[in-house]
Amino acid sequence: MLPAEARMRNSQEFRSTVRRGLRVGCPSLVIHADLADDASSPRAGGQTSARVGFVVSKQVGNAVTRNRVKRRLRHLAAGRLRSDPDLPGSLRVVVRALPAAAQQPGRLVHDFDAAWRKSLDRLELRAR
């Protein structure tokens, strides 16, 4: 499960990340990633947390389908945040699901991993 401090909820954060960040597309999703100017989401220990937000429009499907896609994406994002604790607190990621995310759910994991790695590489955050 994605911790509350790692969820992006502010529309201004979404807008800023999508407009200023880099874009990595795959057939089932698009990832927008950026390093925020201010890391204003303190964790319990005084540290900040990388934040992830999700956009799943009605084009993806009905409410049940959209919620299923969001749950899968949240699960994938939580795994990536846990597996790489060295991510900077200023990292902001918006994951936008495309209709193929619901039509081809088996592809979602591969596309998410590929887009996540590519976005971190382009932000030069992954260990070489």
Backbone bond lengths (Angstrom), bond angles and torsions (degrees), N, CA, C in turn:
res aa  C-N    CA-C-N  psi(-1)  N-CA   C-N-CA  omega(-1)  CA-C   N-CA-C  phi
1 M - - - 1.443 - - 1.522 109.59 -
2 L 1.297 116.12 141.71 1.464 122.10 -179.36 1.530 108.86 -79.46
3 P 1.332 118.76 121.69 1.464 120.82 -179.21 1.529 111.48 -61.70
4 A 1.312 116.68 152.47 1.461 121.70 -177.03 1.529 111.93 -59.13
5 E 1.333 117.36 -38.42 1.468 119.51 -178.11 1.528 112.38 -71.83
6 A 1.316 117.34 -12.18 1.468 120.83 179.46 1.532 112.22 -98.03
7 R 1.330 117.02 2.25 1.469 120.70 -179.56 1.515 110.54 -95.88
8 M 1.285 115.85 136.42 1.445 122.17 176.41 1.528 107.82 -91.65
9 R 1.337 117.51 123.97 1.461 120.64 -177.43 1.521 113.05 -124.97
10 N 1.294 117.74 -17.30 1.453 123.13 -175.19 1.533 109.77 -83.84
11 S 1.324 117.45 126.11 1.469 120.30 -177.79 1.528 111.68 -63.37
12 Q 1.304 117.04 -29.83 1.466 119.98 178.04 1.537 110.59 -66.02
13 E 1.338 116.72 -37.88 1.465 121.21 176.56 1.532 110.93 -64.20
14 F 1.339 115.94 -43.88 1.462 120.50 177.05 1.526 109.94 -58.72
15 R 1.325 115.69 -51.40 1.470 121.30 -176.22 1.527 110.80 -60.05
16 S 1.324 116.67 -46.15 1.465 120.93 -179.45 1.528 111.41 -62.38
17 T 1.323 117.21 -43.13 1.467 121.11 -178.89 1.517 111.13 -65.58
18 V 1.318 116.91 -42.96 1.469 120.44 -178.46 1.529 110.60 -68.93
19 R 1.317 117.59 -40.09 1.473 120.60 -176.80 1.528 113.17 -76.21
20 R 1.343 117.06 -42.66 1.463 120.11 -174.06 1.518 113.81 -94.47
21 G 1.318 116.27 -23.39 1.459 119.87 -173.18 1.512 113.76 -79.43
22 L 1.307 114.42 170.82 1.459 119.62 175.66 1.511 109.80 -82.70
23 R 1.316 116.24 158.66 1.462 121.75 -174.55 1.522 109.11 -122.66
24 V 1.337 115.63 130.56 1.458 121.60 176.52 1.523 106.89 -127.50
25 G 1.320 115.79 119.77 1.453 120.12 -176.40 1.510 113.61 -109.09
26 C 1.314 115.55 147.45 1.460 125.08 174.09 1.526 106.56 -136.59
27 P 1.315 118.56 169.18 1.465 119.97 -178.06 1.531 114.97 -60.47
28 S 1.336 118.65 -28.59 1.457 119.06 -176.37 1.529 114.26 -108.40
29 L 1.337 118.04 -8.64 1.464 119.67 -179.82 1.515 110.86 -161.61
30 V 1.324 114.33 166.17 1.461 122.59 174.94 1.521 106.58 -129.98
31 I 1.323 116.48 134.19 1.463 121.30 176.91 1.520 108.51 -112.70
32 H 1.331 114.77 128.43 1.465 122.36 172.86 1.521 105.63 -108.68
33 A 1.326 118.12 126.18 1.470 121.15 -177.99 1.521 109.41 -131.06
34 D 1.327 115.23 144.38 1.454 120.87 -179.03 1.520 108.74 -155.51
35 L 1.311 115.62 158.65 1.455 121.26 171.97 1.519 106.63 -102.37
36 A 1.322 117.75 116.05 1.459 123.14 -175.93 1.522 110.01 -68.54
37 D 1.318 114.85 151.12 1.466 119.98 177.81 1.517 111.67 -67.20
38 D 1.341 115.56 -40.04 1.459 119.68 178.99 1.513 108.78 -122.71
39 A 1.299 115.86 134.48 1.471 121.29 177.53 1.523 106.58 -98.86
40 S 1.315 116.49 82.41 1.465 120.81 -170.77 1.522 113.45 -100.06
41 S 1.308 117.49 28.79 1.464 119.46 178.66 1.527 109.45 -119.11
42 P 1.330 117.32 81.51 1.466 119.48 -175.51 1.521 112.85 -66.99
43 R 1.313 115.48 139.95 1.467 122.42 172.58 1.512 108.39 -87.63
44 A 1.287 116.35 176.87 1.465 121.12 -178.56 1.530 111.61 -58.02
45 G 1.308 117.96 -37.51 1.456 121.88 -178.02 1.506 113.91 -85.27
46 G 1.335 118.10 11.70 1.449 120.80 -178.68 1.516 112.89 86.36
47 Q 1.325 117.52 -6.18 1.451 120.75 178.45 1.522 109.07 -85.22
48 T 1.308 116.20 171.34 1.454 120.47 177.32 1.516 109.26 -109.41
49 S 1.306 115.58 162.68 1.452 121.09 -176.17 1.520 110.13 -120.31
50 A 1.316 116.54 140.69 1.458 120.32 169.70 1.517 106.90 -62.26
51 R 1.338 117.22 144.01 1.464 120.43 -174.86 1.519 110.21 -122.06
52 V 1.342 115.03 143.63 1.456 122.11 -178.34 1.521 108.60 -129.28
53 G 1.340 115.38 136.43 1.460 121.52 176.45 1.516 109.43 -126.27
54 F 1.327 116.13 158.29 1.465 121.27 -175.67 1.516 110.28 -128.84
55 V 1.328 115.85 140.06 1.454 122.96 175.84 1.520 106.93 -126.51
56 V 1.336 115.59 116.98 1.462 121.02 178.78 1.529 106.32 -130.65
57 S 1.324 116.67 104.21 1.460 120.79 -174.81 1.523 111.86 -83.51
58 K 1.320 115.73 173.35 1.465 121.74 179.76 1.523 112.30 -66.54
59 Q 1.323 117.36 -16.75 1.466 119.97 176.64 1.523 111.40 -64.98
60 V 1.330 116.56 -23.69 1.460 121.21 -179.24 1.525 110.68 -71.15
61 G 1.316 117.41 -34.77 1.461 120.66 179.62 1.511 111.35 157.04
62 N 1.324 115.71 -167.68 1.458 119.94 179.40 1.532 110.04 -73.80
63 A 1.328 117.09 -179.28 1.466 121.37 -174.44 1.523 112.34 -59.69
64 V 1.314 117.28 -40.94 1.463 120.81 -179.70 1.525 110.44 -62.83
65 T 1.316 116.50 -44.66 1.463 121.64 179.91 1.518 111.08 -65.44
66 R 1.335 116.64 -44.27 1.471 120.29 -179.95 1.524 110.83 -61.64
67 N 1.320 117.08 -43.20 1.467 119.82 179.93 1.526 111.62 -66.24
68 R 1.316 117.34 -36.33 1.468 120.76 177.04 1.526 110.05 -62.99
69 V 1.329 116.32 -44.61 1.472 120.64 179.26 1.526 109.67 -63.30
70 K 1.327 117.76 -43.45 1.472 120.60 179.11 1.526 111.75 -61.42
71 R 1.328 117.08 -42.05 1.468 119.88 178.45 1.519 110.96 -61.60
72 R 1.327 116.56 -42.87 1.473 119.74 178.63 1.519 110.89 -62.93
73 L 1.320 116.73 -44.25 1.464 120.31 -179.72 1.525 111.27 -64.93
74 R 1.331 117.55 -41.54 1.470 120.32 177.72 1.523 111.20 -61.12
75 H 1.328 115.92 -41.17 1.463 120.82 178.37 1.530 110.98 -62.10
76 L 1.321 116.98 -44.92 1.468 121.06 179.41 1.525 111.02 -64.38
77 A 1.338 117.43 -43.46 1.464 120.94 -179.19 1.529 111.02 -65.61
78 A 1.324 117.13 -40.66 1.465 120.00 179.21 1.523 110.50 -61.85
79 G 1.307 116.97 -40.27 1.463 120.71 177.66 1.510 112.38 -62.46
80 R 1.328 117.06 -40.57 1.466 120.47 179.88 1.528 110.84 -68.74
81 L 1.329 117.40 -39.66 1.465 119.77 179.35 1.529 111.01 -67.00
82 R 1.339 117.07 -37.30 1.474 120.46 177.82 1.524 111.10 -69.67
83 S 1.327 117.17 -38.86 1.465 119.83 -175.35 1.522 112.82 -74.50
84 D 1.311 117.83 -18.01 1.465 121.20 -179.84 1.525 109.91 -130.87
85 P 1.333 117.98 78.31 1.467 120.87 -177.13 1.528 113.12 -70.62
86 D 1.331 118.40 -8.37 1.459 121.54 -178.41 1.527 113.06 -86.08
87 L 1.330 117.90 6.73 1.459 120.19 178.24 1.521 109.13 -65.78
88 P 1.337 117.18 139.97 1.467 118.65 -179.25 1.526 111.36 -68.64
89 G 1.305 116.67 150.05 1.459 121.83 178.79 1.509 113.00 -66.69
90 S 1.323 117.11 -17.56 1.459 120.25 -179.32 1.529 112.39 -84.75
91 L 1.323 117.66 -1.72 1.465 120.67 -179.26 1.523 110.54 -70.36
92 R 1.322 115.96 127.80 1.461 122.75 175.97 1.520 107.71 -124.26
93 V 1.322 116.85 130.60 1.462 121.99 -178.30 1.522 108.58 -131.92
94 V 1.333 116.18 130.71 1.456 121.94 172.88 1.524 106.82 -115.20
95 V 1.327 116.06 124.86 1.459 121.99 179.34 1.527 106.99 -106.52
96 R 1.324 116.17 117.86 1.467 121.69 179.89 1.519 108.49 -107.98
97 A 1.325 115.96 117.77 1.465 120.70 -179.03 1.526 110.01 -81.03
98 L 1.316 115.88 142.11 1.457 123.08 175.28 1.531 108.03 -105.95
99 P 1.336 118.26 164.66 1.471 120.23 -178.54 1.526 114.37 -53.23
100 A 1.305 118.48 -30.67 1.467 121.25 179.76 1.528 112.19 -64.36
101 A 1.342 117.73 -20.24 1.472 120.67 178.87 1.521 110.87 -63.16
102 A 1.315 117.05 -32.41 1.466 120.84 178.54 1.524 111.14 -90.64
103 Q 1.317 116.85 -33.16 1.462 120.98 -176.43 1.519 112.27 -77.22
104 Q 1.328 117.46 -30.54 1.462 122.66 -179.50 1.532 109.46 -130.70
105 P 1.338 117.95 70.68 1.475 119.77 -174.86 1.522 113.74 -62.96
106 G 1.308 118.69 -25.74 1.460 120.70 178.58 1.515 112.77 -66.78
107 R 1.301 116.28 -24.41 1.461 121.73 -178.72 1.529 111.53 -82.10
108 L 1.325 117.06 -19.64 1.465 121.74 -173.35 1.532 112.24 -59.28
109 V 1.314 118.10 -43.52 1.472 121.51 -178.40 1.528 110.40 -62.46
110 H 1.311 116.56 -47.92 1.465 120.39 -179.79 1.529 110.97 -62.53
111 D 1.325 116.83 -46.11 1.463 120.23 -179.29 1.527 111.44 -63.76
112 F 1.334 116.89 -41.10 1.459 120.25 179.72 1.529 110.32 -62.96
113 D 1.325 116.86 -47.90 1.472 120.49 179.74 1.526 111.36 -59.35
114 A 1.321 116.57 -46.22 1.460 120.61 -178.35 1.524 111.30 -64.03
115 A 1.318 117.18 -45.33 1.465 120.65 -178.89 1.530 110.95 -68.19
116 W 1.337 117.21 -39.32 1.473 121.06 179.10 1.529 110.15 -61.77
117 R 1.349 116.00 -48.90 1.477 120.01 179.81 1.524 110.91 -61.41
118 K 1.304 116.91 -44.90 1.467 120.53 -177.83 1.522 110.92 -64.91
119 S 1.326 117.92 -40.14 1.467 119.92 179.98 1.532 110.75 -66.37
120 L 1.338 117.91 -41.33 1.465 120.15 177.45 1.524 111.18 -66.32
121 D 1.328 116.67 -37.72 1.465 120.00 176.77 1.529 110.50 -62.05
122 R 1.312 116.11 -44.36 1.456 119.91 -179.06 1.520 112.41 -68.66
123 L 1.326 116.94 -29.09 1.462 120.91 173.63 1.526 111.11 -83.53
124 E 1.322 116.98 -4.43 1.463 124.72 -179.86 1.533 111.24 59.76
125 L 1.342 115.89 46.41 1.463 121.07 -179.14 1.521 112.72 -107.67
126 R 1.316 117.57 -16.16 1.463 119.04 -178.57 1.508 110.58 -83.26
127 A 1.319 114.75 147.75 1.466 119.90 176.79 1.527 108.89 -67.96
128 R 1.278 115.92 137.85 1.468 119.94 -177.39 1.492 110.61 -83.66
